[in-house]
Amino acid sequence: MQSQLSKNILHTITYCDILNHPLTSFELWKYLIVEAKLPRGKLSFHCTLGNIIETLENKELRKHIEEFRGFYFLKGRKSLVGKRIQNDKNSIMKFKIAERVAWWLRFVPFVRMVAVTGTLAMKNPEQSSDIDFFVALEKGRIFTGRLLVTLVVHLLSKRRYGKRIKNRICLNYFITTGSLEIQRQDLFGANEYSFVYPIFGFNVFQKFCGTNAGWINKFKPNWEMPQLKPAKYYTEHSKISRLIQKTKETLINFLGGDIMEAWLKQKQIIRISRNPLTKKEGAYIEATDDNLIFLPEPQGVKIYEEYKKKSKEIFPPGVAYDESFG
C-alpha cells in the first residue's frame, strides 16, 4: 500500500501543480487521486489521513516533493505557497460577490441551485479572475431560466462579457433537476466537482453530489458528499423569496410557459450556432433540454496533456499516468 500510496500522492501533487495549487496533508487525503483502473481483484483504494502523513515522509517521495508552511508541492515550486495564500485572500471578496448575486437569483423563477466552480471553489483565484457559476434549473424550463438568470446578473452589472472579466459572473454551465449527472466523467471533471461550493439550493446540491459520487470516487475515493450547509458564503430561501419565486413561476406557466420555453429554445440554439466561438476547435458546446454548456476553450484536455508531459519527466518508466486517468 505504501508504494501505491506514494504513487497516488505524487500523481495528486503533480496534477495540482498544473493548477498552481499546493495542498495541505488533509487536502491530499480528501482529494487524493487514484487510478481509475485498479489492479485485478482490487475493487477500491482506501487510506487514512495518518497513512498520508506517514507516507509524506517517505525518502523516495521526498526526492520529488517539498513542504513549506504546511503545503506540499513539486520540488522547485515553493513560490506557489505565497501565491496560494494571496489567492485565498482574493477569494474572500469574490465569494462575497457570488453570495450577493445568489441572494438575488433566489427570486428568479426556476432557479433551484447555484454553486461556484473553478479556481474560486478551490479558493485559489487570481485577482483578475472571474467567478464561475454552475446553475441548476427546473426541468422543462432551462431556456427560460437561463434567459432570466442572465438578465438579472447583467442588470446587477456582474455578468462577464467582452473584456469585463474581473469579479464578473461567468454563466457557462446550466443543468436541470431532471438530469443532474455530469456527462464528461474524467479526471478533470472529478477534480472540478469535488471542489464545487454551493451558495444556494443545498438540497438540490446534495442530490447533484449523490448522482455523481459514484464516478467521482473512482478517481477520488476519499471525497465525500457534504452533509452540512456552508457556514458562510451561502444564502437561504426565505418565506418571502420562496413565495415571490413561486408566484412568478405560476404566472409564467399560466401565460404559456411551454410555448415560451419552446420559442426561447429555438432562438437560443440559433444564436449559439451562429456564435463564431461555437466552431472553435475543441469547443465543448451543448444545447439540450437538460444541458446548456458553452465552453469555447475547455481546460480539461489542455490540463491533461500538460499533466502527461510533466508526469513523464517525474515518474520512472512504467509508472507514468496511464489512460485510465483521461
C-alpha positions in Angstrom: 0.0 0.0 0.0 2.8 2.4 0.8 4.3 2.2 -2.7 0.9 2.6 -4.3 0.0 5.4 -1.9 3.3 7.2 -2.7 2.5 6.9 -6.3 -1.0 8.3 -5.8 0.3 11.2 -3.7 2.8 12.1 -6.4 0.1 11.9 -9.0 -2.1 14.2 -7.0 0.6 16.8 -6.3 1.7 16.7 -10.0 -1.8 17.2 -11.3 -2.5 20.1 -8.8 0.9 21.6 -9.9 -0.7 22.2 -13.3 -3.4 24.1 -11.5 -0.8 26.1 -9.4 -2.4 24.6 -6.3 -0.2 23.3 -3.5 -2.0 21.1 -1.0 -2.0 20.5 2.8 -1.8 16.9 4.1 -5.6 17.0 4.8 -6.3 18.2 1.3 -4.0 15.5 -0.1 -6.1 12.9 1.8 -9.5 14.4 0.8 -8.7 15.0 -2.9 -6.3 12.1 -3.4 -6.2 10.9 -7.0 -6.0 7.2 -7.7 -6.0 5.2 -10.9 -9.5 4.6 -12.3 -8.4 1.2 -13.4 -7.2 -0.6 -10.3 -5.2 -3.9 -10.3 -7.2 -7.1 -11.0 -9.1 -8.2 -7.9 -8.9 -4.8 -6.2 -12.2 -3.0 -6.0 -11.2 0.2 -4.4 -8.4 2.1 -2.8 -8.7 3.4 0.8 -6.3 5.2 3.1 -6.5 7.3 6.2 -5.1 10.8 6.9 -2.5 9.0 9.1 -1.4 7.0 6.1 -1.0 10.2 4.1 1.1 11.9 6.8 3.3 8.9 7.3 3.9 8.4 3.6 4.8 12.1 3.0 8.0 11.3 5.0 9.0 8.6 2.5 12.5 9.2 1.3 11.7 8.3 -2.3 8.7 10.6 -2.4 10.8 13.4 -0.9 13.0 13.3 -3.9 10.2 14.8 -5.9 8.3 17.0 -3.4 8.9 19.7 -0.8 6.9 21.2 2.1 6.6 24.8 3.2 4.2 26.3 5.7 2.1 23.1 5.7 1.8 22.9 1.9 3.2 20.2 -0.3 4.3 20.8 -3.9 6.8 19.6 -6.5 10.5 20.5 -6.0 11.3 24.0 -7.2 7.7 25.2 -6.9 8.0 26.9 -3.5 6.7 30.1 -4.9 3.2 28.5 -5.3 2.7 28.7 -1.5 2.9 32.5 -1.3 0.6 32.7 -4.4 -1.9 30.4 -2.8 -2.0 32.3 0.5 -2.6 35.5 -1.5 -5.2 33.9 -3.7 -7.0 32.6 -0.6 -7.3 36.3 0.4 -8.5 37.1 -3.1 -11.3 34.6 -2.7 -13.0 36.4 0.2 -14.2 39.3 -2.0 -15.2 37.0 -4.8 -17.2 34.8 -2.6 -19.0 37.8 -1.2 -19.9 38.9 -4.7 -21.1 35.4 -5.5 -23.2 35.3 -2.4 -24.8 38.7 -3.2 -25.7 37.6 -6.7 -27.1 34.3 -5.4 -29.3 36.4 -3.0 -31.0 38.0 -6.0 -31.1 34.8 -8.0 -33.3 33.1 -5.4 -36.1 35.3 -6.6 -35.6 34.2 -10.2 -38.2 31.7 -11.5 -37.0 28.1 -11.9 -33.6 28.6 -10.2 -33.0 25.5 -7.9 -29.3 25.7 -7.2 -26.4 28.0 -7.6 -22.8 26.8 -7.0 -19.3 28.0 -7.6 -16.7 26.0 -9.5 -13.2 26.6 -10.9 -10.4 28.4 -9.0 -12.8 30.2 -6.7 -14.2 26.9 -5.4 -10.6 25.9 -4.7 -10.0 29.2 -3.0 -7.2 29.8 -5.4 -8.3 32.6 -7.8 -6.1 35.4 -9.2 -7.2 38.9 -8.5 -8.1 39.4 -12.2 -10.2 36.1 -12.5 -13.9 35.8 -13.0 -16.4 33.8 -10.9 -17.7 30.5 -12.5 -21.3 29.8 -11.7 -22.9 26.3 -12.0 -26.7 26.7 -12.1 -29.4 24.0 -11.8 -32.8 25.0 -13.2 -36.2 23.3 -13.0 -36.7 20.5 -15.6 -38.5 21.8 -18.6 -37.5 25.4 -18.1 -33.8 25.5 -18.8 -34.0 28.0 -21.7 -36.5 30.3 -19.8 -34.4 30.0 -16.7 -31.1 30.7 -18.5 -32.5 33.9 -20.0 -33.9 35.2 -16.7 -30.7 34.4 -14.8 -28.5 36.1 -17.5 -30.8 39.1 -17.4 -30.7 39.5 -13.7 -26.9 39.1 -13.5 -26.5 41.6 -16.3 -28.8 44.1 -14.5 -26.6 43.7 -11.4 -23.6 44.6 -13.6 -21.9 41.4 -12.7 -22.2 39.4 -15.9 -18.9 38.5 -17.7 -18.8 39.6 -21.3 -16.2 41.0 -23.7 -13.2 42.3 -21.7 -15.3 42.7 -18.5 -13.8 39.7 -16.6 -12.5 40.6 -13.1 -15.0 39.7 -10.4 -17.7 39.1 -13.1 -20.0 36.0 -13.1 -19.3 33.5 -15.9 -22.6 31.8 -16.8 -21.4 28.9 -19.0 -22.9 25.8 -17.4 -26.6 25.1 -16.8 -28.3 21.8 -15.9 -31.8 20.8 -14.9 -33.1 19.0 -11.8 -34.1 16.2 -14.2 -30.6 15.4 -15.3 -28.0 16.2 -12.6 -25.3 13.8 -13.9 -22.2 15.3 -15.4 -21.6 14.0 -18.9 -17.8 14.3 -19.1 -16.7 11.9 -16.4 -12.9 12.2 -16.5 -10.2 13.3 -14.1 -10.7 17.0 -14.8 -14.4 16.7 -14.1 -13.7 14.7 -10.9 -11.4 17.4 -9.7 -13.7 20.2 -10.7 -16.8 18.8 -9.0 -15.1 17.5 -5.9 -14.3 21.2 -5.1 -17.8 22.6 -6.1 -19.1 25.0 -3.5 -22.9 25.6 -3.1 -24.2 29.1 -2.4 -27.9 28.4 -2.8 -30.1 25.4 -3.0 -28.3 22.9 -0.7 -30.9 20.1 -1.1 -30.5 20.1 -4.9 -26.8 20.3 -4.4 -26.8 17.1 -2.3 -28.8 15.4 -5.0 -26.3 16.5 -7.5 -23.4 15.1 -5.4 -25.2 11.9 -4.8 -25.9 11.5 -8.5 -22.2 12.0 -9.4 -20.4 10.5 -6.4 -20.0 7.0 -8.0 -17.8 8.2 -10.9 -16.0 10.9 -8.9 -15.0 8.3 -6.2 -13.4 6.2 -9.0 -10.8 9.0 -9.2 -11.0 10.4 -5.7 -12.1 7.6 -3.2 -11.8 9.8 -0.1 -14.1 12.5 -1.4 -17.5 12.5 0.4 -20.7 14.4 -0.2 -21.0 17.4 2.1 -23.6 16.8 4.8 -23.9 20.3 6.2 -24.6 23.6 4.5 -21.7 26.0 4.2 -21.2 28.1 7.3 -20.6 31.3 5.2 -21.0 32.5 1.7 -24.4 30.8 1.5 -27.9 32.3 1.0 -31.1 30.6 2.2 -34.6 30.8 0.7 -36.8 32.9 3.0 -40.6 32.6 3.1 -40.9 35.8 1.1 -38.3 34.8 -1.6 -39.9 31.4 -2.0 -43.4 32.9 -2.3 -42.2 35.5 -4.8 -40.4 32.9 -6.9 -43.3 30.5 -6.8 -45.8 33.3 -7.8 -43.6 34.2 -10.8 -43.3 30.6 -11.9 -47.1 30.1 -11.6 -47.7 33.2 -13.7 -45.2 32.2 -16.4 -46.7 28.7 -16.6 -50.3 30.1 -16.8 -49.3 32.5 -19.6 -48.0 29.7 -21.7 -44.7 28.6 -20.2 -44.3 25.6 -22.5 -44.8 27.8 -25.6 -42.3 30.3 -24.2 -39.8 27.6 -23.5 -40.0 26.2 -27.0 -39.7 29.6 -28.6 -36.7 30.5 -26.4 -35.1 27.1 -27.1 -35.3 27.8 -30.9 -33.9 31.3 -30.6 -31.1 30.4 -28.2 -29.9 27.4 -30.2 -29.8 29.5 -33.4 -27.8 32.2 -31.6 -25.4 29.7 -30.1 -24.9 28.0 -33.5 -24.1 31.4 -35.1 -21.5 32.3 -32.4 -18.0 32.0 -34.0 -16.7 30.6 -30.8 -19.0 27.6 -31.2 -17.0 26.5 -34.2 -13.7 26.8 -32.4 -11.6 23.6 -32.4 -12.0 21.7 -29.2 -15.0 23.7 -28.0 -17.5 22.0 -25.7 -21.0 23.2 -26.6 -24.3 21.5 -25.6 -27.8 23.0 -26.0 -30.4 20.4 -25.0 -33.4 20.2 -22.7 -31.1 19.2 -19.9 -27.8 20.9 -20.5 -26.8 24.3 -21.6 -23.0 24.3 -21.7 -20.9 26.9 -23.5 -17.2 26.3 -23.1 -15.3 27.5 -26.2 -12.0 26.8 -24.6 -12.5 23.9 -22.2 -9.5 23.4 -19.9 -9.7 19.6 -19.3 -7.9 18.4 -22.4 -5.2 21.1 -22.1 -4.6 20.3 -18.4 -4.5 16.6 -19.0 -1.9 17.0 -21.8 0.3 19.2 -19.6 -0.1 16.6 -16.9 1.0 13.7 -19.1 4.0 15.7 -20.2 5.0 16.6 -16.6 4.4 13.0 -15.4 6.9 11.6 -18.0 9.5 14.0 -16.6 8.9 12.9 -13.0 7.9 9.3 -12.9 10.3 6.5 -13.8 9.4 4.4 -16.9 6.3 2.2 -16.4 4.9 4.5 -13.6 3.6 7.4 -15.6 -0.1 8.0 -15.5 -2.0 5.6 -17.8 -5.0 6.4 -20.0 -7.5 5.5 -17.2 -6.9 9.0 -15.8 -8.1 10.7 -19.0 
